[in-house]
Structure formats: structure tokens, C-alpha cells
Amino acid sequence: MQAQGPLVASALNSAVGLQCADKPVPPKLGPSGWPRALRTLTAASTYNGPLQAWLLWAPCSAWSVPAVHRYTGPWDAVTPNPVLVIGTRYDPRTSYQASVTVSKTLKNATLLTHEGYGHTSDADPSACVERDVARYLIALATLPPGTVCRSDRQRFDPRFGQPLP
């Protein structure tokens, strides 16, 4: 378990830089402003709000590098290549409905539904998701509307989150 500490910390370092470069710089809050900001974010998302506040939003409040090439839309533009949106049905951090909304907003997007659990499909592997993502990345092969991939493990499997043999 101790080996994961530095890996998580270094992943957060790069995530903070990427997140802060992609967002508008939040207002500088003094110590008295954080409780209100935390309440607002928690009201928007009980689980994700506090996590976003402390892991990503708080560090960005001290970020001073302006985002020079930050994309701000339009979000319904037609891109030269199709976009694959993956939505995990029971993701505790990113709602499945947000994936549906994004796939409908983008003009040439396809939604791949992972009928699984966890934040991103890595925690609940699906050979079907991996196959469809590989086809998309290698050949830009799009999926038929309504494509659903099931997880390779059954619900409540004691080996949940472990790699497949």
C-alpha cells in the first residue's frame, strides 16, 4: 500500500496542472470564503463536490499561469473525426446522464455505455469496452447508437477491482 502513495501524489501533481490550465482561474478566496465555496460545490454534487473542491479547485485558486489555448466552445461543433464518449452506468463521480448529454451535444459523437461500476471502466473491466475503444483508436470505427458493453465480472464479485486472469 505504501508504494501507491508517491504514485497517487505524482498523478495529482499532473492532474492539478492539467485541470488548472483547462479552467478559468477561480476567484482568490480568503480563508473565510472556502466554507461557502465548499457548500456550493457540495450542493451541486454530494460526493464529487467536496472532492473537486479540495483536490482540484483549491489548488487552482493559487494558479497564476493563464491558459493561452483553453478551448471554450462551441461545444456543438462538428469535429473532423468522430468522438467516442464512454459512460459508465454506475460511476459514483461522473454521472451517466452527463455522458448522455455530452454525446448529444457534440455533433458527431457516439455514446458507448459501459453497464458497470466505478469511476471509469478500469475498476470494472470489460473486454467489450476495450475492444470497442481499440477499434475506435486504431480505425476511427464508430459504434451503432445504443451500444452497450457489460462488465466481465458479476455484481458483488469478491474480486471486483482486480485485474482479470
JOMO-V636968 format. One line per field, one symbol per residue. phi: phi as a letter, one per 20 degrees, with the letter a starting at -180 (. if undefined). psi: psi as a letter, one per 40 degrees, with the letter a starting at -180 (. if undefined). A space follows every 10 residues. Layout:
# JOMO-V636968
phi->???
psi->???
This chain:
# JOMO-V636968
phi->.fffgfffff ffgfffgfff fedfffffdf gfefgfffff ffffbgefgf fffeedfgff fdfdefefdf ecofedfeef dfdddddegd efdcffffff fffefffcdc edeeebcnem effcfbfffg fffffffecl fedfgnfcde fedfgmffeg nefff
psi->dddddddddd dddddddddd deiihiihhi dedddddddd ddddhddddd ddddddddde eehehihdfh heiieeihid iihhhhhhdf hedhiddddd dddddhdfih hhhhgaiihi eddgihdddd ddddddddef hiiiiehhhi ieiiieheeh eiii.
